[in-house]
Amino acid sequence: MMIKQTAGRNALGEFAPMFAHLNDDVLFGEVWNEKAISVKMKCIVTVVSLMASGITDSSLQYHLENAKKNGVTKEEIAAIITHATMYVGWPKGWAVFRMAKEVWSEESAAGDEKSAYESTLFFPIGAPNDAFAQYFIGQSYLAPLSTEQVGIFNVTFEPGCRNNWHTHHAKSGGGQILLCIGGCGWYQEAGKEARKLQPGDVVNIPVGVKHWHGATADSWFSHLAVEVPGEDSFNEWLEAVSDEEYRKLNDK
């Protein structure tokens, strides 16, 4: 399975196109898909490299989860961190162990819930959607499935998570299609009643329509977001969906 990444273009495509190219096309497009060593070994090298640099933010969280996904066991990660600690320092070891324990812990209800939900999906949940976190209430995840011809992304919302009101714009064409693949969610256009979404539902979103979508309060939710090709397309992010608006929907 080819590893693809669009985080660079999503976060810095316009501001730093060369950096975005190096991140998405060279690092993840070429280096991560190079065959001399396994993906599992690359995950281990990456975790140790970040640990040595003292990086313990969401990027390390992502690579720890990726290591687990690619076959690194709890016993192996404990031995890897212990060994690396002897060379990079005790405080760094403690910091990484705190994160690794959450990722591999069988007692972690949230981790078990996420894993159990992901096992029901055909497509992966992906990484925390950090590039767009400012436009979401709650935790969302993003898995790029296609970045050629037509952009297709699996967007997953934890229970209670939703994105802000927003509008898709384009000089011609454009818009978005949502293909619901898991859990239960909401879709609402401004001035209209909210629509409850379940697997198999399809939502066509034209340009110029103010709307939001996300999970119900008690369910995970995933949809494939299909970007309809358009000229000069862009998203206009607006205000958040208030807790009061959201609570009224979930109380029905």
C-alpha positions, 0 to 999 in steps of 0.5 A: 500500500502506497503511503500518501500525505497532503498535510504540507499542502493543506497547511502550507501549500500557499505560504511555502509551496516548496516545503509542502512539496518536500514534505508530501512528495519527497519525505512521504512520497519517496522516502517513506515508500522506499523499499530498502527497509520496512515501514515498521523499521521506518516507524521505529527510526522516526519515533527514536529520531523525534524522541532524540530531538525532544519532540513530544507534540502531536507529530510524535503521537501520530508516529507512535500510532503509526508504529502500532498500526504497522506492527510494533508491539507494546513489548517492542516499543517499551524496549525501544524507548528504554534503549534509546533513553540510555543515549538521549536522556532520562527526561525524554524517555519519561516523556515518550513513555507517557505518550506510548503508554496511552497508545498501547494501553489496553486500559485506555477506553478511548483508544479501545473505542477508536480502534474498535470503531476503526475496525468497522471501516473499510478505509483508515481513520488516519492522523489527527486533523491538526492542520484544520483543528482551529475549524473544529470543535472536538477531535477529528482525523484525516486520511487522504485516499486520493490526491490525484484527479479528484481529491478524496479524504476520509474525515472521521469525527469523534462523538460530539465533534463537528466542523464550523459553519463554512462555504465552498466557493469557486469561479466555476465548478467546485463544491463537495460530495459527502459519502457516509461510511460509518457511524452517525452524524449531522449535516445542516445548511443555513436556514434548514433543518439538520439531516441525520446521516448514516452509512450509505447516505450521500450529500451533495453540497453546491458552491455558495451554500453555508453548512456544517457537518459532524458526529452526533453526541453519542457516535463516531462518524466518518464520511469520504469528502470528495472535492468537486474540481473547480476553478479558483476553489477555496473554503470560507470558514465561518463561526463555530456551531454553538453548544446550544445549537448542537445540544438541541439537535442531540436532545431530539 
